[in-house]
């Protein structure tokens, strides 16, 4: 990869790289929260195939735990109306059916347009040579040995020809991974699929309510221990990130959907495997604003707020992925949240969909 291409990739996907990698783990301890009861709603009778009814009610979103990230604080009390949610992430086979029926081409398969890229860069950034604008995506490429955890470029690589059909690049394919979650999907790619099946992406409120499975005040989706009695309940990074994945949980990359037990709502892989896209713009101070601890966001300027990057255009992703490790990040929790560039995909981000009886959208906007 020549210098110009490196500069283009770093400029166009700087935010994406920060999102796709896990945040450095805070060196603090957790605090106990009060368990609250939800108020379930009566489910409609016409349950869509492959979905489960998520009862609405009041719940506490976010966290006040010390061993968490600032973007998750403070905890706020919210109310959610009932909705249906896919039991698992959209798979490669399901996305293949969509592409076969419509001929849809994802963003990672298209040649990037400079007019789109420059919107997320400082004014005056010079355009690159057109020859370096090539289709591709970000792929996790683990180093062979321990590396400094401050340099994420040591394990994330922009690979030409990487896309949902070729997760690691042109020489890879989906053979044997038909039932794995589809990855390298940008926000508009997920929306296109959602429109085709008559569903939509969940809001962040809906996703976290569903991810908690009715267990309020618990650190993980199943309780307060990551691996109770030594049992692995999600596909995360076991070992020393980023080079030493032991695969003790059964996988070193994505896993087939439904490989682990579902939560109390009957939802699989709400924690780990792949991050999941939501329909909300990312705001690092969202909960502080809701709690009256920060001024209202001027959405007319930018509906997204990322400290230090006024040009960011990111959507919220939830749930963590197979790259979340105890020595580097703790994003395998329902309250965890990050921003993800709206026009990009990576090898650890996918999605699942929801549907409301009255098509009403629940949003934090």
N, C-alpha and C positions, 0 to 999 in steps of 0.2 A: 504494500500500500504506500503510495508516494506521499510526500509532505502535504501537498494541496488536499488530497483526499482525507488525510488525517485531520487537517484543520477543518474541513467541511463537516466531517462526522462529529467532531467534538463540538462544533458550533451548533449544528442542527439538532443534535440529540443530547446536549449537555444535561438538560433537565431529565430526560428519559433515563439516562444512566444513573442519576441520583435516585430516581424512583425505583428502578428495577433492582438495585442493590439494597440490602438491608441496612437500616441505620445502626450505628454503633451502639452497643448495649449500654444503658445507663448503669453506673456502679452504685446502685442503691438497693434497698430491700422493699418488699411488698407490704401493703397494709390491708387489713381486712375491711370489707364493706358490708353494709347491712343488706340482708336478703329481702327482696320485695316480691310480692305476688303480682302476676299479670292478671288482667281481666279478659278471659277468652270470649270471643264472639262465636255465635252459632255458625258453623260452616254451611255454605250453599250446597245444594244437592248435586249440581252438575259439575263434578270435579274433573278438570282437564287431565288428559292422559299424561303421565309422567310428572305430575305436579302434586304437591300436598298443600293443604290449607294451613296458613299461618294465622292463628287467632290474634286479633288485635288486643290492645290494652296499654296500660301505663308501664313504663320501664325507665331505668336509669341508663342513659347513653354516655359513653366515654368513661373516664375513670379518674379517681383521685389518688390512685396508688402511686407510691414513690418510684417503684420500679416500672416505669412506663415513660412514654415520650410526651413532650410538652403539647404536641398537636392533639393529644387525646384528652387534655384537661381544659376546664374542670368538668366533672360529671354533671349532667343536666337531666332533669326529669321531663320526659316527652310522652306523647300518646300516639299510638299507631292504630290504624284501622286494618281489619283483616285483609289478606290477599293470598293468592296462590304463588308458589315458588317451585321452580324445577328442582327435582330431588337431587340432581347432580349437575356438574358443569357441562356445557355443550361439548360434545365429543368431536373428534376428527370425522367420524362416520356421519354424524348429523350435519356437520358443516359441509361435507362432501356432497350430501344430498341437495343442499341449498345451492351450491355452486353448479352442480350438474343440471339443476332445474332452471337456473337463471343466467348462468354464464358470468356470474359476478367475479370481479377481480379485486383482490384486497390491495390496500395501499402499499404493503411491502412488496407486491409484485409489479407495482407501477414505478415509472421513472419519477423521482422527486421533482417538484417544481420550485424554482427559486422564489417566486412570488409568495409561495406558502411558507417556505422556510424563513424568509426574512422577517415575517411577522413576529417571530419569537426571538429575534436578535436585536441588539442595539441599533438605532438609526445610523446609517452610514456604513454598516458592515458591507464590505465589497463582495460582489457575487463571485462564486468559484467558476472555474472553467467548466463549461457544460459537460465535458467528458467525464467528470467525476460524479455527476449526478446519475447514479445507477440504483436500481432496485436492490433492496437488502433489508436486514434487520439486525437487532442486537442479540447475541448468543452468549450464554454463560460458557466460558472456556476455562475450567479450573487449572491453576498452575500445578506443577509437579511437586512443589515444596512450599513451605510456609513463606508468606510474603507480607510486607507491611499492609495493615488493614486500612491505611489512610488513602491508598491509591487504588480506586476501583477499576481503573483501566487494566489492572493486572489480572482481572478475571472476567471482564466484559469486553467483547470484541464485535465490531461491526463487520458482518460477513455478507458479501455480495451474493445474491441468490438465496439467502435464507428467507423463508416465509412459512406459512402454515403447512404447506405440502412438503417442505424441505426444512425441518426444524433446526438442523445444525448446518445447513448449507446445501449447495447443489448436489452433493454426493450422498445426502441422506434422504430418507423417504418415510412413509407412514406404515410400512409393512409391520404388522404386529402391534401397531399402536392405534388401531381404529377406535378402540374404546378409551383412549387417553383424552384428556381435555385438549381442545384445539388451542394453539398458542400463536404468537406473532399476529394478533388481531388488534387493530386500532379501534378506537371508539366508533367511528362511522361504519366499520366492518361489522361490529356487533349489532349496531342499530339496524343495518340492512338485513341481517339475519332475523332480528326480532320482528321487523315489519313483515317479513315473509311468513313467519309462523304465527303472527297475530299476538305477539307479546311485547314486552318492553324490558329495558334494563331496570334493576331495582334502584331506588334512592338509597342514600347512605343510611337513613333511618331504618328503612325496611330491612336492609341487609343486616345491620347489627342486631336488630330485634330478632330476626330469624336465626342469626348465627349463635345467639345466646341460648336458643332452645328453651326459653322459659326459665333459665337459671340466672337469677339476678344476684349480683354481688360475688360472682365466681370469676376467678382469674382466667380460666380456660373454658372452652365450650362444654366441658364435661365435669368440671370441678376445680379444685385448687392445686392439683398436682399435674405436672406435664405428662408423666408416665406412671400412673398409679399401678403399684405392684409390678413394675417393670414392663407394663403393657403399652405398646405404641398405639396411639389413637389417631394419629395424623401423619402425613408424609412431610417430614421436615428434614433438615440437614443434621445427621448424626455424626459426631466427630468434630474435628477442628476445621472451621471454615477458613479459607475457601478450597483448601487442597486435600483435606483429609476426610472425605465423606465415607464412613464405614458401611453405610447401607444397612445398619442394624434394624431399621424399621421396614426393610424389605426392598427399598428402592434408592437409587442414587440420582434419578431424574424424576420426571413425572410418573405417576402411577395410574393404572386403569381406574376409572371412576368406580365408586362403591367398594374400594379395596379395604376400607376401614369402617367401623361401626358408625351408624348415623347418629345425629344428636336427637334430643327428645322430640323434635318436630318431624323427624324422619328425613332429615337433610344430610347428604353425604359430603365430605370434604369441604365443609365450611371453614375449616382451618387447615392450612397447608396445601400441598399439591401445587396449585397455581393461585396467584393473586386474582381477584375477580373485579372486573370493571363495574362501576355504578354510574348513575346518570347525573350525579352532582359534580359541580366544579369544586376543585380543591381549594379550601381556605384554611390556612394554618391556624387562624384565630377563630374558627367557627364557633367552638364551644365557649370561648371567652366572650364572644359577641352575644351569644344566646344567654349567657349568664349576666350580661350587663357589665362585664369587666373590660371591654374593648369597644371602640367606636364602630358603628355600622360600616360595612364595606361599601365603597362606592362602586357598585357593579357597572355603572356607565363607563368607568375607566377600564376596568378589567374584572370580570366576575370571579377570577382566580387570584388568590393571594399566596405568593411564595416569598418569604423573606429573602431579600437580596437579589431577587429576580423579577423586576416589574413587567417583564415581557412573557412570563410563563403562562401557558394555557394548558392546564392539567385537570384531569378528572380524578375523582377519588377511587382508589382501589382498596379492597378489604381482604382480610383473611390470611395474609402471609403466603408463603410458597415452600417448595422443596428446598429452597436456599436459605431459609431462616434457621439460624443456628444459635445455640445458647452462648457461644463465645463471641458472637458478633451482633446478633439482633434478637429481639424478643417479639417479633411481629406475628407470632402464631397465637394471637389472642383476639377475641371478638371486638375489643375496643380499638385495636391497632388500625391505623389508617395512613395512607401515603397519597401523594399526588403522582399522576402518570401522564406524560405528554399525550394529548388527545389524538394526535396524528401518527402515533407510532405504536409498534408492538414489540414484545420481547419474548424470549423463550420460557418465561415463567409467569406470564399474564394471560388469563382466559376470561370466561364470563359464564353466567347463568342468568335466566330470565324470570320475570314475574308477570302476574296478570291480576287485575282487580275486577271484582264483579261488575262495578259500574264504570270501569276504565278510569277511575279517579287516580291521579298521581299524587303520591305523598312526597313532599320535598322539604329540604331544609333551606331552600332559597328564600 
